[in-house]
Amino acid sequence: MILVGAPDWVSGTIARLHSAGIAHVQDWSRLVPTQHPGEVMSLLQRLRRMSD
């Protein structure tokens, strides 16, 4: 999952996804500036579990 937008929105969405039990805060990359002023992105990074 990739989030792109204003820093407050991206951070808030990460917090809401954590509260909903969807993704831990530490599973997201740091906020990385994009080429658009005032915009950042963050990537959800999780190891894929192998099924039995």
All heavy atoms as atom14 arrays in JSON, in Angstrom:
{
  "sequence": "MILVGAPDWVSGTIARLHSAGIAHVQDWSRLVPTQHPGEVMSLLQRLRRMSD",
  "atom14_mask": [
    [1, 1, 1, 1, 1, 1, 1, 1, 0, 0, 0, 0, 0, 0],
    [1, 1, 1, 1, 1, 1, 1, 1, 0, 0, 0, 0, 0, 0],
    [1, 1, 1, 1, 1, 1, 1, 1, 0, 0, 0, 0, 0, 0],
    [1, 1, 1, 1, 1, 1, 1, 0, 0, 0, 0, 0, 0, 0],
    [1, 1, 1, 1, 0, 0, 0, 0, 0, 0, 0, 0, 0, 0],
    [1, 1, 1, 1, 1, 0, 0, 0, 0, 0, 0, 0, 0, 0],
    [1, 1, 1, 1, 1, 1, 1, 0, 0, 0, 0, 0, 0, 0],
    [1, 1, 1, 1, 1, 1, 1, 1, 0, 0, 0, 0, 0, 0],
    [1, 1, 1, 1, 1, 1, 1, 1, 1, 1, 1, 1, 1, 1],
    [1, 1, 1, 1, 1, 1, 1, 0, 0, 0, 0, 0, 0, 0],
    [1, 1, 1, 1, 1, 1, 0, 0, 0, 0, 0, 0, 0, 0],
    [1, 1, 1, 1, 0, 0, 0, 0, 0, 0, 0, 0, 0, 0],
    [1, 1, 1, 1, 1, 1, 1, 0, 0, 0, 0, 0, 0, 0],
    [1, 1, 1, 1, 1, 1, 1, 1, 0, 0, 0, 0, 0, 0],
    [1, 1, 1, 1, 1, 0, 0, 0, 0, 0, 0, 0, 0, 0],
    [1, 1, 1, 1, 1, 1, 1, 1, 1, 1, 1, 0, 0, 0],
    [1, 1, 1, 1, 1, 1, 1, 1, 0, 0, 0, 0, 0, 0],
    [1, 1, 1, 1, 1, 1, 1, 1, 1, 1, 0, 0, 0, 0],
    [1, 1, 1, 1, 1, 1, 0, 0, 0, 0, 0, 0, 0, 0],
    [1, 1, 1, 1, 1, 0, 0, 0, 0, 0, 0, 0, 0, 0],
    [1, 1, 1, 1, 0, 0, 0, 0, 0, 0, 0, 0, 0, 0],
    [1, 1, 1, 1, 1, 1, 1, 1, 0, 0, 0, 0, 0, 0],
    [1, 1, 1, 1, 1, 0, 0, 0, 0, 0, 0, 0, 0, 0],
    [1, 1, 1, 1, 1, 1, 1, 1, 1, 1, 0, 0, 0, 0],
    [1, 1, 1, 1, 1, 1, 1, 0, 0, 0, 0, 0, 0, 0],
    [1, 1, 1, 1, 1, 1, 1, 1, 1, 0, 0, 0, 0, 0],
    [1, 1, 1, 1, 1, 1, 1, 1, 0, 0, 0, 0, 0, 0],
    [1, 1, 1, 1, 1, 1, 1, 1, 1, 1, 1, 1, 1, 1],
    [1, 1, 1, 1, 1, 1, 0, 0, 0, 0, 0, 0, 0, 0],
    [1, 1, 1, 1, 1, 1, 1, 1, 1, 1, 1, 0, 0, 0],
    [1, 1, 1, 1, 1, 1, 1, 1, 0, 0, 0, 0, 0, 0],
    [1, 1, 1, 1, 1, 1, 1, 0, 0, 0, 0, 0, 0, 0],
    [1, 1, 1, 1, 1, 1, 1, 0, 0, 0, 0, 0, 0, 0],
    [1, 1, 1, 1, 1, 1, 1, 0, 0, 0, 0, 0, 0, 0],
    [1, 1, 1, 1, 1, 1, 1, 1, 1, 0, 0, 0, 0, 0],
    [1, 1, 1, 1, 1, 1, 1, 1, 1, 1, 0, 0, 0, 0],
    [1, 1, 1, 1, 1, 1, 1, 0, 0, 0, 0, 0, 0, 0],
    [1, 1, 1, 1, 0, 0, 0, 0, 0, 0, 0, 0, 0, 0],
    [1, 1, 1, 1, 1, 1, 1, 1, 1, 0, 0, 0, 0, 0],
    [1, 1, 1, 1, 1, 1, 1, 0, 0, 0, 0, 0, 0, 0],
    [1, 1, 1, 1, 1, 1, 1, 1, 0, 0, 0, 0, 0, 0],
    [1, 1, 1, 1, 1, 1, 0, 0, 0, 0, 0, 0, 0, 0],
    [1, 1, 1, 1, 1, 1, 1, 1, 0, 0, 0, 0, 0, 0],
    [1, 1, 1, 1, 1, 1, 1, 1, 0, 0, 0, 0, 0, 0],
    [1, 1, 1, 1, 1, 1, 1, 1, 1, 0, 0, 0, 0, 0],
    [1, 1, 1, 1, 1, 1, 1, 1, 1, 1, 1, 0, 0, 0],
    [1, 1, 1, 1, 1, 1, 1, 1, 0, 0, 0, 0, 0, 0],
    [1, 1, 1, 1, 1, 1, 1, 1, 1, 1, 1, 0, 0, 0],
    [1, 1, 1, 1, 1, 1, 1, 1, 1, 1, 1, 0, 0, 0],
    [1, 1, 1, 1, 1, 1, 1, 1, 0, 0, 0, 0, 0, 0],
    [1, 1, 1, 1, 1, 1, 0, 0, 0, 0, 0, 0, 0, 0],
    [1, 1, 1, 1, 1, 1, 1, 1, 0, 0, 0, 0, 0, 0]
  ],
  "atom14_positions": [
    [[0.85, -1.15, 0.0], [0.0, 0.0, 0.0], [0.9, 1.22, 0.0], [1.94, 1.24, 0.67], [-0.9, -0.01, 1.24], [-1.89, 1.1, 1.28], [-2.92, 1.09, 2.78], [-3.72, -0.48, 2.67], [0.0, 0.0, 0.0], [0.0, 0.0, 0.0], [0.0, 0.0, 0.0], [0.0, 0.0, 0.0], [0.0, 0.0, 0.0], [0.0, 0.0, 0.0]],
    [[0.52, 2.23, -0.74], [1.27, 3.48, -0.81], [0.33, 4.61, -0.46], [-0.77, 4.7, -1.01], [1.85, 3.72, -2.22], [2.75, 2.56, -2.63], [2.61, 5.05, -2.27], [3.16, 2.61, -4.1], [0.0, 0.0, 0.0], [0.0, 0.0, 0.0], [0.0, 0.0, 0.0], [0.0, 0.0, 0.0], [0.0, 0.0, 0.0], [0.0, 0.0, 0.0]],
    [[0.75, 5.46, 0.45], [-0.02, 6.66, 0.79], [0.72, 7.87, 0.26], [1.93, 7.99, 0.47], [-0.19, 6.79, 2.3], [-0.97, 5.67, 2.99], [-0.95, 5.89, 4.5], [-2.39, 5.6, 2.49], [0.0, 0.0, 0.0], [0.0, 0.0, 0.0], [0.0, 0.0, 0.0], [0.0, 0.0, 0.0], [0.0, 0.0, 0.0], [0.0, 0.0, 0.0]],
    [[0.01, 8.75, -0.42], [0.6, 9.98, -0.97], [-0.32, 11.13, -0.63], [-1.53, 11.06, -0.88], [0.79, 9.88, -2.5], [1.38, 11.17, -3.05], [1.65, 8.69, -2.88], [0.0, 0.0, 0.0], [0.0, 0.0, 0.0], [0.0, 0.0, 0.0], [0.0, 0.0, 0.0], [0.0, 0.0, 0.0], [0.0, 0.0, 0.0], [0.0, 0.0, 0.0]],
    [[0.25, 12.2, -0.05], [-0.56, 13.37, 0.26], [0.17, 14.28, 1.22], [1.38, 14.16, 1.43], [0.0, 0.0, 0.0], [0.0, 0.0, 0.0], [0.0, 0.0, 0.0], [0.0, 0.0, 0.0], [0.0, 0.0, 0.0], [0.0, 0.0, 0.0], [0.0, 0.0, 0.0], [0.0, 0.0, 0.0], [0.0, 0.0, 0.0], [0.0, 0.0, 0.0]],
    [[-0.58, 15.17, 1.84], [-0.01, 16.09, 2.83], [0.51, 15.29, 4.02], [-0.08, 14.26, 4.38], [-1.07, 17.09, 3.28], [0.0, 0.0, 0.0], [0.0, 0.0, 0.0], [0.0, 0.0, 0.0], [0.0, 0.0, 0.0], [0.0, 0.0, 0.0], [0.0, 0.0, 0.0], [0.0, 0.0, 0.0], [0.0, 0.0, 0.0], [0.0, 0.0, 0.0]],
    [[1.6, 15.73, 4.64], [2.18, 14.98, 5.76], [1.19, 14.66, 6.87], [1.18, 13.53, 7.39], [3.31, 15.88, 6.25], [3.68, 16.71, 5.07], [2.4, 16.91, 4.3], [0.0, 0.0, 0.0], [0.0, 0.0, 0.0], [0.0, 0.0, 0.0], [0.0, 0.0, 0.0], [0.0, 0.0, 0.0], [0.0, 0.0, 0.0], [0.0, 0.0, 0.0]],
    [[0.35, 15.61, 7.25], [-0.63, 15.37, 8.32], [-1.63, 14.29, 7.92], [-2.02, 13.45, 8.74], [-1.38, 16.65, 8.67], [-0.52, 17.67, 9.39], [0.59, 17.3, 9.83], [-0.96, 18.82, 9.5], [0.0, 0.0, 0.0], [0.0, 0.0, 0.0], [0.0, 0.0, 0.0], [0.0, 0.0, 0.0], [0.0, 0.0, 0.0], [0.0, 0.0, 0.0]],
    [[-2.06, 14.3, 6.66], [-3.01, 13.29, 6.19], [-2.37, 11.91, 6.17], [-2.97, 10.93, 6.63], [-3.53, 13.65, 4.79], [-4.5, 12.62, 4.3], [-5.82, 12.52, 4.57], [-4.19, 11.49, 3.46], [-6.36, 11.42, 3.96], [-5.37, 10.76, 3.27], [-3.02, 11.03, 2.86], [-5.42, 9.61, 2.51], [-3.08, 9.87, 2.11], [-4.27, 9.17, 1.93]],
    [[-1.15, 11.81, 5.65], [-0.47, 10.51, 5.58], [-0.25, 9.97, 6.99], [-0.58, 8.81, 7.28], [0.87, 10.62, 4.8], [1.66, 9.33, 4.9], [0.61, 10.98, 3.34], [0.0, 0.0, 0.0], [0.0, 0.0, 0.0], [0.0, 0.0, 0.0], [0.0, 0.0, 0.0], [0.0, 0.0, 0.0], [0.0, 0.0, 0.0], [0.0, 0.0, 0.0]],
    [[0.26, 10.79, 7.89], [0.49, 10.34, 9.27], [-0.82, 9.94, 9.95], [-0.88, 8.93, 10.67], [1.17, 11.45, 10.08], [2.44, 11.72, 9.57], [0.0, 0.0, 0.0], [0.0, 0.0, 0.0], [0.0, 0.0, 0.0], [0.0, 0.0, 0.0], [0.0, 0.0, 0.0], [0.0, 0.0, 0.0], [0.0, 0.0, 0.0], [0.0, 0.0, 0.0]],
    [[-1.87, 10.71, 9.73], [-3.17, 10.39, 10.33], [-3.75, 9.1, 9.79], [-4.33, 8.32, 10.53], [0.0, 0.0, 0.0], [0.0, 0.0, 0.0], [0.0, 0.0, 0.0], [0.0, 0.0, 0.0], [0.0, 0.0, 0.0], [0.0, 0.0, 0.0], [0.0, 0.0, 0.0], [0.0, 0.0, 0.0], [0.0, 0.0, 0.0], [0.0, 0.0, 0.0]],
    [[-3.6, 8.87, 8.49], [-4.1, 7.63, 7.89], [-3.34, 6.43, 8.43], [-3.93, 5.39, 8.74], [-3.99, 7.7, 6.36], [-4.76, 8.82, 5.9], [-4.51, 6.43, 5.71], [0.0, 0.0, 0.0], [0.0, 0.0, 0.0], [0.0, 0.0, 0.0], [0.0, 0.0, 0.0], [0.0, 0.0, 0.0], [0.0, 0.0, 0.0], [0.0, 0.0, 0.0]],
    [[-2.03, 6.57, 8.58], [-1.23, 5.48, 9.18], [-1.71, 5.19, 10.59], [-1.89, 4.02, 10.98], [0.27, 5.85, 9.16], [0.79, 5.83, 7.71], [1.08, 4.91, 10.05], [2.19, 6.41, 7.54], [0.0, 0.0, 0.0], [0.0, 0.0, 0.0], [0.0, 0.0, 0.0], [0.0, 0.0, 0.0], [0.0, 0.0, 0.0], [0.0, 0.0, 0.0]],
    [[-1.98, 6.23, 11.37], [-2.48, 6.04, 12.74], [-3.84, 5.36, 12.75], [-4.1, 4.47, 13.56], [-2.54, 7.38, 13.46], [0.0, 0.0, 0.0], [0.0, 0.0, 0.0], [0.0, 0.0, 0.0], [0.0, 0.0, 0.0], [0.0, 0.0, 0.0], [0.0, 0.0, 0.0], [0.0, 0.0, 0.0], [0.0, 0.0, 0.0], [0.0, 0.0, 0.0]],
    [[-4.74, 5.76, 11.82], [-6.07, 5.14, 11.76], [-5.99, 3.67, 11.32], [-6.71, 2.82, 11.85], [-6.97, 5.93, 10.82], [-7.47, 7.24, 11.45], [-8.53, 7.93, 10.62], [-8.02, 8.4, 9.33], [-7.29, 9.51, 9.16], [-6.96, 10.26, 10.2], [-6.89, 9.87, 7.96], [0.0, 0.0, 0.0], [0.0, 0.0, 0.0], [0.0, 0.0, 0.0]],
    [[-5.1, 3.37, 10.39], [-4.94, 1.97, 9.97], [-4.38, 1.13, 11.11], [-4.75, -0.04, 11.28], [-4.02, 1.89, 8.74], [-4.62, 2.45, 7.45], [-3.55, 2.55, 6.37], [-5.78, 1.58, 6.98], [0.0, 0.0, 0.0], [0.0, 0.0, 0.0], [0.0, 0.0, 0.0], [0.0, 0.0, 0.0], [0.0, 0.0, 0.0], [0.0, 0.0, 0.0]],
    [[-3.51, 1.72, 11.91], [-2.99, 1.02, 13.09], [-4.12, 0.77, 14.1], [-4.26, -0.34, 14.62], [-1.86, 1.83, 13.72], [-1.33, 1.23, 14.98], [-0.57, 0.09, 14.99], [-1.47, 1.59, 16.27], [-0.26, -0.22, 16.24], [-0.8, 0.69, 17.03], [0.0, 0.0, 0.0], [0.0, 0.0, 0.0], [0.0, 0.0, 0.0], [0.0, 0.0, 0.0]],
    [[-4.91, 1.79, 14.37], [-6.02, 1.66, 15.32], [-7.03, 0.61, 14.87], [-7.64, -0.07, 15.7], [-6.74, 3.0, 15.49], [-5.89, 3.92, 16.11], [0.0, 0.0, 0.0], [0.0, 0.0, 0.0], [0.0, 0.0, 0.0], [0.0, 0.0, 0.0], [0.0, 0.0, 0.0], [0.0, 0.0, 0.0], [0.0, 0.0, 0.0], [0.0, 0.0, 0.0]],
    [[-7.2, 0.48, 13.56], [-8.14, -0.51, 13.02], [-7.54, -1.91, 12.96], [-8.23, -2.86, 12.56], [-8.58, -0.08, 11.62], [0.0, 0.0, 0.0], [0.0, 0.0, 0.0], [0.0, 0.0, 0.0], [0.0, 0.0, 0.0], [0.0, 0.0, 0.0], [0.0, 0.0, 0.0], [0.0, 0.0, 0.0], [0.0, 0.0, 0.0], [0.0, 0.0, 0.0]],
    [[-6.27, -2.06, 13.33], [-5.62, -3.36, 13.33], [-5.19, -3.83, 11.95], [-4.94, -5.01, 11.73], [0.0, 0.0, 0.0], [0.0, 0.0, 0.0], [0.0, 0.0, 0.0], [0.0, 0.0, 0.0], [0.0, 0.0, 0.0], [0.0, 0.0, 0.0], [0.0, 0.0, 0.0], [0.0, 0.0, 0.0], [0.0, 0.0, 0.0], [0.0, 0.0, 0.0]],
    [[-5.07, -2.9, 11.0], [-4.71, -3.27, 9.63], [-3.2, -3.3, 9.43], [-2.69, -4.2, 8.76], [-5.38, -2.29, 8.64], [-6.9, -2.47, 8.74], [-4.89, -2.51, 7.22], [-7.7, -1.42, 8.02], [0.0, 0.0, 0.0], [0.0, 0.0, 0.0], [0.0, 0.0, 0.0], [0.0, 0.0, 0.0], [0.0, 0.0, 0.0], [0.0, 0.0, 0.0]],
    [[-2.49, -2.34, 10.0], [-1.03, -2.28, 9.81], [-0.4, -1.56, 10.99], [-0.91, -0.54, 11.46], [-0.69, -1.53, 8.52], [0.0, 0.0, 0.0], [0.0, 0.0, 0.0], [0.0, 0.0, 0.0], [0.0, 0.0, 0.0], [0.0, 0.0, 0.0], [0.0, 0.0, 0.0], [0.0, 0.0, 0.0], [0.0, 0.0, 0.0], [0.0, 0.0, 0.0]],
    [[0.7, -2.11, 11.47], [1.45, -1.46, 12.55], [2.16, -0.22, 12.02], [2.59, -0.19, 10.86], [2.5, -2.42, 13.13], [1.89, -3.62, 13.78], [1.24, -3.56, 14.98], [1.84, -4.91, 13.38], [0.81, -4.76, 15.31], [1.15, -5.6, 14.34], [0.0, 0.0, 0.0], [0.0, 0.0, 0.0], [0.0, 0.0, 0.0], [0.0, 0.0, 0.0]],
    [[2.3, 0.77, 12.88], [2.97, 2.01, 12.5], [4.39, 1.73, 12.01], [4.84, 2.3, 11.01], [2.99, 3.01, 13.68], [3.83, 4.22, 13.36], [1.57, 3.43, 14.03], [0.0, 0.0, 0.0], [0.0, 0.0, 0.0], [0.0, 0.0, 0.0], [0.0, 0.0, 0.0], [0.0, 0.0, 0.0], [0.0, 0.0, 0.0], [0.0, 0.0, 0.0]],
    [[5.09, 0.81, 12.67], [6.48, 0.52, 12.31], [6.63, -0.21, 10.96], [7.73, -0.33, 10.45], [7.21, -0.24, 13.42], [6.62, -1.59, 13.74], [5.6, -1.55, 14.85], [4.99, -0.52, 15.11], [5.39, -2.68, 15.5], [0.0, 0.0, 0.0], [0.0, 0.0, 0.0], [0.0, 0.0, 0.0], [0.0, 0.0, 0.0], [0.0, 0.0, 0.0]],
    [[5.52, -0.66, 10.38], [5.56, -1.32, 9.07], [5.6, -0.32, 7.92], [5.76, -0.7, 6.76], [4.35, -2.24, 8.88], [4.39, -3.47, 9.77], [5.49, -3.82, 10.24], [3.33, -4.06, 9.99], [0.0, 0.0, 0.0], [0.0, 0.0, 0.0], [0.0, 0.0, 0.0], [0.0, 0.0, 0.0], [0.0, 0.0, 0.0], [0.0, 0.0, 0.0]],
    [[5.46, 0.97, 8.22], [5.46, 2.01, 7.19], [6.85, 2.63, 7.06], [7.57, 2.78, 8.05], [4.45, 3.11, 7.55], [3.05, 2.62, 7.44], [2.3, 2.05, 8.42], [2.23, 2.63, 6.27], [1.07, 1.71, 7.93], [1.0, 2.06, 6.61], [2.42, 3.08, 4.96], [-0.03, 1.92, 5.71], [1.38, 2.95, 4.06], [0.18, 2.37, 4.43]],
    [[7.2, 3.02, 5.85], [8.47, 3.72, 5.64], [8.36, 5.13, 6.23], [7.26, 5.61, 6.53], [8.78, 3.82, 4.14], [7.86, 4.69, 3.49], [0.0, 0.0, 0.0], [0.0, 0.0, 0.0], [0.0, 0.0, 0.0], [0.0, 0.0, 0.0], [0.0, 0.0, 0.0], [0.0, 0.0, 0.0], [0.0, 0.0, 0.0], [0.0, 0.0, 0.0]],
    [[9.47, 5.78, 6.37], [9.45, 7.18, 6.8], [8.73, 7.99, 5.73], [8.56, 7.53, 4.6], [10.86, 7.7, 7.03], [11.72, 7.74, 5.78], [13.12, 8.3, 6.08], [13.94, 8.28, 4.89], [13.91, 9.21, 3.93], [13.11, 10.25, 4.05], [14.69, 9.12, 2.88], [0.0, 0.0, 0.0], [0.0, 0.0, 0.0], [0.0, 0.0, 0.0]],
    [[8.31, 9.19, 6.08], [7.65, 10.06, 5.11], [8.71, 10.61, 4.16], [9.67, 11.24, 4.58], [6.93, 11.2, 5.81], [5.84, 10.8, 6.8], [5.16, 12.05, 7.36], [4.82, 9.87, 6.17], [0.0, 0.0, 0.0], [0.0, 0.0, 0.0], [0.0, 0.0, 0.0], [0.0, 0.0, 0.0], [0.0, 0.0, 0.0], [0.0, 0.0, 0.0]],
    [[8.53, 10.34, 2.88], [9.5, 10.74, 1.85], [8.88, 11.84, 1.0], [7.78, 11.67, 0.48], [9.85, 9.52, 0.96], [10.83, 9.92, -0.13], [10.4, 8.37, 1.79], [0.0, 0.0, 0.0], [0.0, 0.0, 0.0], [0.0, 0.0, 0.0], [0.0, 0.0, 0.0], [0.0, 0.0, 0.0], [0.0, 0.0, 0.0], [0.0, 0.0, 0.0]],
    [[9.57, 12.97, 0.86], [9.03, 14.04, 0.01], [8.9, 13.58, -1.44], [9.72, 12.82, -1.94], [10.06, 15.16, 0.12], [10.91, 14.82, 1.3], [10.84, 13.33, 1.47], [0.0, 0.0, 0.0], [0.0, 0.0, 0.0], [0.0, 0.0, 0.0], [0.0, 0.0, 0.0], [0.0, 0.0, 0.0], [0.0, 0.0, 0.0], [0.0, 0.0, 0.0]],
    [[7.85, 14.04, -2.1], [7.68, 13.78, -3.53], [8.17, 15.01, -4.3], [8.65, 15.97, -3.7], [6.21, 13.5, -3.89], [5.46, 14.7, -3.73], [5.62, 12.39, -3.04], [0.0, 0.0, 0.0], [0.0, 0.0, 0.0], [0.0, 0.0, 0.0], [0.0, 0.0, 0.0], [0.0, 0.0, 0.0], [0.0, 0.0, 0.0], [0.0, 0.0, 0.0]],
    [[8.0, 14.99, -5.6], [8.41, 16.14, -6.4], [7.43, 17.3, -6.3], [7.69, 18.38, -6.82], [8.61, 15.72, -7.85], [7.37, 15.15, -8.51], [7.66, 14.67, -9.92], [8.56, 15.15, -10.58], [6.89, 13.68, -10.37], [0.0, 0.0, 0.0], [0.0, 0.0, 0.0], [0.0, 0.0, 0.0], [0.0, 0.0, 0.0], [0.0, 0.0, 0.0]],
    [[6.31, 17.07, -5.61], [5.31, 18.13, -5.44], [5.47, 18.77, -4.06], [5.47, 18.06, -3.05], [3.9, 17.57, -5.59], [3.67, 16.93, -6.93], [3.49, 17.65, -8.08], [3.61, 15.62, -7.29], [3.33, 16.83, -9.1], [3.4, 15.59, -8.64], [0.0, 0.0, 0.0], [0.0, 0.0, 0.0], [0.0, 0.0, 0.0], [0.0, 0.0, 0.0]],
    [[5.61, 20.08, -4.0], [5.78, 20.77, -2.71], [4.66, 20.44, -1.73], [3.48, 20.41, -2.1], [5.76, 22.25, -3.08], [6.14, 22.29, -4.53], [5.59, 21.02, -5.12], [0.0, 0.0, 0.0], [0.0, 0.0, 0.0], [0.0, 0.0, 0.0], [0.0, 0.0, 0.0], [0.0, 0.0, 0.0], [0.0, 0.0, 0.0], [0.0, 0.0, 0.0]],
    [[5.01, 20.16, -0.5], [4.03, 19.88, 0.55], [3.43, 18.5, 0.49], [2.47, 18.22, 1.2], [0.0, 0.0, 0.0], [0.0, 0.0, 0.0], [0.0, 0.0, 0.0], [0.0, 0.0, 0.0], [0.0, 0.0, 0.0], [0.0, 0.0, 0.0], [0.0, 0.0, 0.0], [0.0, 0.0, 0.0], [0.0, 0.0, 0.0], [0.0, 0.0, 0.0]],
    [[3.99, 17.61, -0.33], [3.46, 16.26, -0.48], [4.52, 15.24, -0.1], [5.69, 15.42, -0.4], [3.03, 16.05, -1.93], [2.39, 14.7, -2.19], [1.97, 14.56, -3.64], [2.83, 14.23, -4.48], [0.78, 14.82, -3.93], [0.0, 0.0, 0.0], [0.0, 0.0, 0.0], [0.0, 0.0, 0.0], [0.0, 0.0, 0.0], [0.0, 0.0, 0.0]],
    [[4.1, 14.19, 0.59], [4.99, 13.1, 0.98], [4.35, 11.77, 0.6], [3.16, 11.7, 0.28], [5.28, 13.1, 2.5], [5.99, 14.38, 2.92], [4.01, 12.9, 3.3], [0.0, 0.0, 0.0], [0.0, 0.0, 0.0], [0.0, 0.0, 0.0], [0.0, 0.0, 0.0], [0.0, 0.0, 0.0], [0.0, 0.0, 0.0], [0.0, 0.0, 0.0]],
    [[5.15, 10.71, 0.67], [4.6, 9.37, 0.48], [5.2, 8.43, 1.52], [6.28, 8.7, 2.07], [4.88, 8.84, -0.92], [6.29, 8.52, -1.21], [6.37, 7.79, -2.87], [8.13, 7.48, -2.95], [0.0, 0.0, 0.0], [0.0, 0.0, 0.0], [0.0, 0.0, 0.0], [0.0, 0.0, 0.0], [0.0, 0.0, 0.0], [0.0, 0.0, 0.0]],
    [[4.49, 7.37, 1.79], [4.96, 6.33, 2.71], [4.49, 5.0, 2.16], [3.37, 4.88, 1.63], [4.4, 6.56, 4.11], [4.92, 5.6, 5.01], [0.0, 0.0, 0.0], [0.0, 0.0, 0.0], [0.0, 0.0, 0.0], [0.0, 0.0, 0.0], [0.0, 0.0, 0.0], [0.0, 0.0, 0.0], [0.0, 0.0, 0.0], [0.0, 0.0, 0.0]],
    [[5.35, 3.99, 2.27], [5.06, 2.65, 1.75], [4.87, 1.67, 2.9], [5.65, 1.67, 3.85], [6.22, 2.16, 0.89], [6.64, 3.05, -0.26], [8.0, 2.63, -0.77], [5.62, 3.01, -1.35], [0.0, 0.0, 0.0], [0.0, 0.0, 0.0], [0.0, 0.0, 0.0], [0.0, 0.0, 0.0], [0.0, 0.0, 0.0], [0.0, 0.0, 0.0]],
    [[3.87, 0.83, 2.79], [3.68, -0.25, 3.76], [4.64, -1.36, 3.38], [4.6, -1.86, 2.24], [2.24, -0.74, 3.74], [1.9, -1.91, 4.67], [2.15, -1.53, 6.12], [0.46, -2.33, 4.45], [0.0, 0.0, 0.0], [0.0, 0.0, 0.0], [0.0, 0.0, 0.0], [0.0, 0.0, 0.0], [0.0, 0.0, 0.0], [0.0, 0.0, 0.0]],
    [[5.48, -1.76, 4.32], [6.49, -2.78, 4.05], [6.31, -3.93, 5.04], [6.6, -3.78, 6.22], [7.89, -2.2, 4.2], [8.15, -1.02, 3.33], [9.49, -0.37, 3.64], [10.27, -0.83, 4.44], [9.74, 0.74, 2.99], [0.0, 0.0, 0.0], [0.0, 0.0, 0.0], [0.0, 0.0, 0.0], [0.0, 0.0, 0.0], [0.0, 0.0, 0.0]],
    [[5.81, -5.05, 4.54], [5.63, -6.23, 5.39], [6.16, -7.44, 4.66], [6.03, -7.55, 3.44], [4.16, -6.47, 5.7], [3.59, -5.51, 6.69], [2.31, -6.05, 7.24], [1.21, -5.72, 6.34], [-0.06, -5.71, 6.7], [-0.39, -6.04, 7.92], [-0.99, -5.41, 5.85], [0.0, 0.0, 0.0], [0.0, 0.0, 0.0], [0.0, 0.0, 0.0]],
    [[6.7, -8.37, 5.44], [7.12, -9.64, 4.86], [5.88, -10.46, 4.52], [4.91, -10.48, 5.29], [8.0, -10.41, 5.83], [9.35, -9.79, 6.14], [10.09, -10.64, 7.18], [10.18, -9.67, 4.89], [0.0, 0.0, 0.0], [0.0, 0.0, 0.0], [0.0, 0.0, 0.0], [0.0, 0.0, 0.0], [0.0, 0.0, 0.0], [0.0, 0.0, 0.0]],
    [[5.92, -11.09, 3.41], [4.8, -11.94, 3.0], [4.93, -13.29, 3.69], [5.99, -13.91, 3.68], [4.85, -12.11, 1.49], [3.67, -12.79, 0.94], [3.7, -12.73, -0.56], [2.54, -13.41, -1.08], [2.32, -13.58, -2.34], [3.18, -13.13, -3.23], [1.25, -14.2, -2.76], [0.0, 0.0, 0.0], [0.0, 0.0, 0.0], [0.0, 0.0, 0.0]],
    [[3.86, -13.74, 4.29], [3.87, -15.03, 4.96], [3.62, -16.12, 3.94], [2.75, -16.02, 3.1], [2.8, -15.1, 6.02], [3.08, -14.18, 7.18], [2.04, -14.37, 8.23], [2.26, -13.39, 9.29], [1.45, -13.2, 10.29], [0.36, -13.93, 10.4], [1.71, -12.32, 11.2], [0.0, 0.0, 0.0], [0.0, 0.0, 0.0], [0.0, 0.0, 0.0]],
    [[4.4, -17.17, 4.02], [4.22, -18.32, 3.13], [3.11, -19.19, 3.7], [3.08, -19.48, 4.89], [5.51, -19.12, 3.03], [6.7, -18.3, 2.51], [6.41, -17.58, 0.9], [6.68, -19.0, -0.11], [0.0, 0.0, 0.0], [0.0, 0.0, 0.0], [0.0, 0.0, 0.0], [0.0, 0.0, 0.0], [0.0, 0.0, 0.0], [0.0, 0.0, 0.0]],
    [[2.19, -19.63, 2.86], [1.1, -20.49, 3.34], [1.61, -21.93, 3.45], [2.51, -22.35, 2.75], [-0.08, -20.41, 2.39], [0.3, -20.7, 1.08], [0.0, 0.0, 0.0], [0.0, 0.0, 0.0], [0.0, 0.0, 0.0], [0.0, 0.0, 0.0], [0.0, 0.0, 0.0], [0.0, 0.0, 0.0], [0.0, 0.0, 0.0], [0.0, 0.0, 0.0]],
    [[0.99, -22.67, 4.36], [1.41, -24.07, 4.59], [0.91, -24.97, 3.51], [-0.03, -24.85, 2.88], [0.91, -24.55, 5.94], [1.51, -23.74, 7.07], [2.03, -22.65, 6.85], [1.44, -24.24, 8.19], [0.0, 0.0, 0.0], [0.0, 0.0, 0.0], [0.0, 0.0, 0.0], [0.0, 0.0, 0.0], [0.0, 0.0, 0.0], [0.0, 0.0, 0.0]]
  ]
}
